[in-house]
Amino acid sequence: MKRIKSVMLGLTLIIGIGLIYNYIQLNKVKEVSISSNYIKYESAEELEKGAELILIGNTKTEFMKREHITTFMSNGAIADFYTLLDFNIKEVVKKPSDFSLDSSKMIKIIEPAGFITKEKIKSEEHNVNTIIKDETYEPLEKNVDYIVFLKKNDKGQYGIINMYRGKFELNKNINPKFHSNEEELDKSYKKMKEEVLKKYSNNIEKIK
């Protein structure tokens, strides 16, 4: 009887370990960083001139649950990627004449990061769920207030400009963690963030 119980316990453990392993494999996420060419703005003043729309607000959606768009070339290589983010508007700082805010006070904006499920990846070598983004960019965090600088693309969608220096947390003590050139990027980000928070301090005060 004891032997039967031991065998059953052993089988249960094996099955349990197998299920855990399969769960980990199914939910494994790889992160790929790339270098992008984009127009760079080096000061808060330049950034304001380059942006068509400046908003203060947040998102209520976690990154993985956002709308991720990826297009592929005929050979399976990635042609384009981005994420559509529901941004809840608390304050409009700058807007073009044709911009109107509906009763939901929400807008879909593009951020330069994407998530691709392994089912969409044709390469067996990279057959794993993948986050792909610019090496300097970190997606907006859920329930954190930001000021974001946006510009329209040729499809009429507003997207974040200036990569990691195109969105800033309103909390002075919160800064993103960079995975490459950390010291240089951190210094550059903090300098511009200080300028931005000072320049738009009156707008920021309105949402407190």
Secondary structure, 3 states (H helix, E strand, C coil): CHHHHHHHHHHHHHHHHHHHHHHHHHHCEEEEEECCCCCCCCCHHHHHHHCCEEEEEECCCCHHHCEEEEEECCCCCEEEEEEEEEEEEEEEEECCCCCCCCCCCEEEEEECEEEECHHHCCCHHHCCEEEEEECCCCCCCCCCCEEEEEEECCCCCEEECCHHHCEEECCCCCCCCCCCCHHHHHHHHHHHHHHHHHHCHHHHHHCC
